[in-house]
Amino acid sequence: MLAAAVAPAAQAFGAVAPQVLQLRLELAEAQFTAGDYTGAGPVFRDLASDLAEAQDADTDLVWRCRRQAATRRALTDDTGEAIRQLTALMTEHHARWLLGTAGRC
């Protein structure tokens, strides 16, 4: 049902409209929870990309979508790529943490 609503909503309002982004996120989470990792992966990947380009990007949500896309790779036996993506995410997360705490020392 969600999948059928996303395309018309994106066409009517644009793929990055807040309500459409929310629909896409709900679709990806529903697919992932149901074990449809192949379907959820591209939705999470595209969401992360679209969210990252937004002017008021929610970096935690972008990171979560990227993590889920990488996790999907691990769950569909693409472990090499999953490890590469998860390592990159952890490196970025660590760098952000260091930058965030460096000014308070």
Backbone bond lengths (Angstrom), bond angles and torsions (degrees), N, CA, C in turn:
res aa  C-N    CA-C-N  psi(-1)  N-CA   C-N-CA  omega(-1)  CA-C   N-CA-C  phi
1 M - - - 1.427 - - 1.526 111.36 -
2 L 1.335 117.78 -46.32 1.462 120.45 177.38 1.518 111.35 -61.60
3 A 1.321 116.12 -42.32 1.463 119.89 -179.08 1.522 111.34 -58.72
4 A 1.315 116.69 -37.49 1.463 120.80 -179.87 1.524 111.85 -71.02
5 A 1.322 117.79 -22.90 1.464 121.45 -178.38 1.523 112.79 -87.51
6 V 1.328 118.01 -25.70 1.462 120.88 -172.86 1.522 112.24 -66.06
7 A 1.321 118.46 -50.83 1.469 120.61 -176.42 1.530 112.62 -60.36
8 P 1.335 119.55 -48.79 1.467 118.60 178.13 1.533 112.79 -63.11
9 A 1.324 116.67 -37.45 1.468 119.91 178.92 1.526 110.56 -65.92
10 A 1.328 116.52 -42.58 1.461 120.38 178.79 1.520 111.01 -64.22
11 Q 1.311 116.33 -38.61 1.467 120.23 179.28 1.533 110.78 -68.13
12 A 1.314 117.16 -39.48 1.462 120.92 -176.91 1.533 112.54 -76.93
13 F 1.324 116.97 -39.68 1.462 120.52 -172.06 1.524 114.55 -114.07
14 G 1.334 116.81 -13.91 1.460 121.44 -176.07 1.516 110.33 100.00
15 A 1.305 116.02 143.42 1.464 121.64 -174.43 1.522 113.17 -64.74
16 V 1.341 117.56 -21.44 1.461 119.74 -177.08 1.535 112.95 -107.23
17 A 1.324 117.17 10.85 1.468 120.05 173.18 1.532 107.78 -63.48
18 P 1.317 118.25 140.07 1.473 120.07 -175.89 1.531 114.09 -51.99
19 Q 1.325 117.67 -41.16 1.463 119.87 -178.86 1.529 110.98 -68.50
20 V 1.327 115.97 -34.89 1.466 120.16 179.80 1.527 109.66 -72.74
21 L 1.320 117.16 -39.46 1.465 119.90 176.46 1.532 109.73 -60.05
22 Q 1.315 116.52 -41.62 1.466 120.61 178.62 1.532 111.04 -63.33
23 L 1.334 116.91 -42.62 1.471 120.60 176.79 1.524 111.07 -60.80
24 R 1.316 115.92 -44.57 1.467 120.47 -179.98 1.523 111.00 -62.57
25 L 1.333 116.38 -41.31 1.458 120.27 178.16 1.519 110.89 -63.89
26 E 1.315 116.98 -44.36 1.470 120.62 178.21 1.525 111.20 -62.32
27 L 1.328 116.73 -38.79 1.467 120.46 177.35 1.517 110.69 -62.97
28 A 1.321 116.85 -49.17 1.467 120.52 -179.20 1.519 111.37 -60.58
29 E 1.327 116.63 -43.48 1.464 119.92 -179.81 1.526 111.34 -66.16
30 A 1.330 116.97 -39.35 1.471 120.16 178.19 1.527 110.58 -64.82
31 Q 1.330 116.75 -43.80 1.462 120.01 179.10 1.522 110.79 -62.86
32 F 1.329 116.71 -44.68 1.459 120.88 -178.61 1.522 110.58 -63.15
33 T 1.316 116.52 -46.16 1.467 121.43 -179.73 1.528 111.54 -62.26
34 A 1.331 116.01 -35.24 1.466 120.78 179.76 1.527 112.53 -79.14
35 G 1.332 117.05 -3.90 1.464 120.14 -179.84 1.512 114.24 89.05
36 D 1.328 117.49 8.16 1.470 121.31 176.72 1.527 108.35 -88.31
37 Y 1.332 115.66 70.02 1.458 121.37 -176.29 1.516 112.16 -66.95
38 T 1.327 116.90 -34.86 1.457 121.00 179.03 1.525 110.97 -64.39
39 G 1.328 117.10 -37.84 1.461 120.69 177.53 1.518 112.65 -75.24
40 A 1.321 116.69 -38.19 1.461 121.20 -176.13 1.524 112.96 -72.46
41 G 1.313 117.49 -35.15 1.467 120.97 -175.13 1.519 114.40 -54.91
42 P 1.329 118.14 -54.47 1.462 118.83 179.82 1.525 113.45 -63.71
43 V 1.326 117.03 -32.59 1.475 119.73 178.83 1.530 108.88 -66.86
44 F 1.329 117.82 -45.40 1.466 120.80 177.15 1.534 110.68 -62.77
45 R 1.325 116.94 -43.30 1.466 120.77 -179.15 1.524 110.97 -60.84
46 D 1.338 116.80 -48.49 1.459 120.98 -179.28 1.526 111.49 -66.42
47 L 1.319 116.41 -37.74 1.461 120.74 176.67 1.527 110.57 -61.55
48 A 1.314 116.57 -46.63 1.465 120.42 179.61 1.517 110.76 -58.12
49 S 1.310 116.12 -43.34 1.462 120.81 179.44 1.527 111.19 -63.95
50 D 1.319 116.85 -48.45 1.467 120.71 -179.15 1.526 111.55 -65.43
51 L 1.324 116.95 -41.28 1.460 120.72 179.64 1.530 111.51 -66.34
52 A 1.333 116.89 -38.42 1.465 120.84 -179.34 1.523 111.69 -64.65
53 E 1.321 117.16 -30.15 1.461 121.07 -179.16 1.526 112.98 -82.05
54 A 1.327 117.19 -12.87 1.462 120.49 -179.42 1.524 109.64 -68.04
55 Q 1.318 116.10 144.20 1.454 121.53 -177.73 1.531 111.73 -61.77
56 D 1.302 117.36 -39.21 1.464 121.97 179.93 1.523 110.66 -105.97
57 A 1.321 115.51 49.58 1.460 122.04 -173.53 1.524 112.07 -58.63
58 D 1.316 115.34 134.31 1.460 123.06 173.72 1.529 105.87 -87.80
59 T 1.327 116.53 98.02 1.466 119.97 -173.69 1.518 112.48 -62.64
60 D 1.329 117.28 -31.28 1.468 119.42 177.93 1.527 110.92 -66.32
61 L 1.324 116.62 -40.00 1.465 120.24 179.19 1.529 110.79 -70.05
62 V 1.324 116.82 -39.52 1.471 120.57 176.40 1.529 108.91 -59.73
63 W 1.332 116.39 -47.08 1.463 121.06 -179.12 1.519 110.27 -61.89
64 R 1.342 117.20 -42.46 1.470 121.20 179.57 1.526 111.61 -62.18
65 C 1.331 116.77 -42.59 1.471 120.24 179.32 1.528 110.66 -65.34
66 R 1.340 115.98 -42.44 1.468 119.21 178.15 1.526 110.84 -64.11
67 R 1.333 116.91 -39.82 1.467 120.61 178.76 1.528 110.78 -63.44
68 Q 1.332 116.97 -42.65 1.456 120.16 179.38 1.526 111.24 -65.81
69 A 1.333 117.24 -38.74 1.466 120.07 177.28 1.528 110.35 -62.70
70 A 1.334 116.60 -40.93 1.468 120.58 178.76 1.526 110.96 -69.21
71 T 1.316 116.75 -40.85 1.465 121.05 178.26 1.519 110.60 -61.21
72 R 1.319 116.18 -38.82 1.467 120.73 177.03 1.517 110.47 -57.49
73 R 1.320 116.53 -39.38 1.471 119.35 178.47 1.528 110.78 -61.30
74 A 1.313 116.24 -42.27 1.469 119.99 179.16 1.525 110.82 -63.45
75 L 1.322 116.19 -37.64 1.461 120.62 -177.45 1.527 113.20 -78.56
76 T 1.326 116.86 -10.37 1.471 120.48 177.29 1.527 110.62 -114.55
77 D 1.330 115.70 26.07 1.470 123.47 173.92 1.519 115.30 66.15
78 D 1.332 118.08 24.03 1.463 121.70 172.46 1.524 107.12 -104.56
79 T 1.349 114.80 59.84 1.461 120.46 -170.27 1.520 113.50 -66.48
80 G 1.312 117.95 -35.02 1.468 119.84 179.38 1.524 111.31 -60.01
81 E 1.319 116.13 -47.75 1.465 120.76 179.07 1.521 110.40 -68.74
82 A 1.318 117.55 -36.24 1.469 120.88 178.12 1.524 110.20 -61.45
83 I 1.314 116.47 -45.80 1.468 120.67 179.86 1.523 110.39 -63.73
84 R 1.322 117.58 -41.11 1.464 120.66 178.85 1.523 110.64 -61.77
85 Q 1.331 116.43 -47.31 1.464 120.24 -178.49 1.530 111.90 -67.28
86 L 1.321 117.44 -42.50 1.462 120.29 179.88 1.523 111.60 -67.25
87 T 1.321 117.51 -36.46 1.463 120.93 176.19 1.529 110.37 -64.13
88 A 1.327 117.08 -43.36 1.464 120.63 177.77 1.527 110.79 -61.97
89 L 1.318 116.69 -41.59 1.466 120.28 178.19 1.527 111.52 -62.25
90 M 1.313 116.98 -44.85 1.461 120.25 -179.74 1.524 111.17 -65.67
91 T 1.323 117.38 -38.38 1.466 121.23 177.76 1.524 110.42 -62.89
92 E 1.333 116.86 -45.81 1.464 120.97 178.02 1.523 111.08 -63.70
93 H 1.317 116.54 -42.95 1.464 120.96 -179.72 1.530 110.26 -62.12
94 H 1.308 116.79 -43.94 1.468 121.86 179.52 1.534 110.09 -63.12
95 A 1.332 117.02 -43.49 1.469 120.77 179.61 1.529 110.59 -62.94
96 R 1.334 117.20 -42.42 1.471 120.28 177.88 1.522 110.78 -63.11
97 W 1.314 116.24 -40.28 1.459 120.43 179.12 1.521 110.21 -62.91
98 L 1.332 116.68 -44.99 1.459 120.29 179.54 1.527 111.46 -62.50
99 L 1.311 116.84 -42.38 1.469 120.28 178.46 1.526 111.16 -65.42
100 G 1.307 116.49 -36.27 1.458 121.34 -178.88 1.506 112.85 -71.21
101 T 1.323 117.31 -30.81 1.461 120.14 -177.76 1.515 112.37 -97.72
102 A 1.329 118.27 -18.31 1.466 120.88 -176.16 1.527 112.55 -61.32
103 G 1.324 116.68 -37.96 1.455 120.06 -177.68 1.516 113.47 -72.11
104 R 1.321 117.97 -13.41 1.474 121.41 -177.90 1.513 112.73 -97.28
105 C 1.325 118.39 -2.76 1.480 120.45 -178.31 1.511 111.41 -81.85
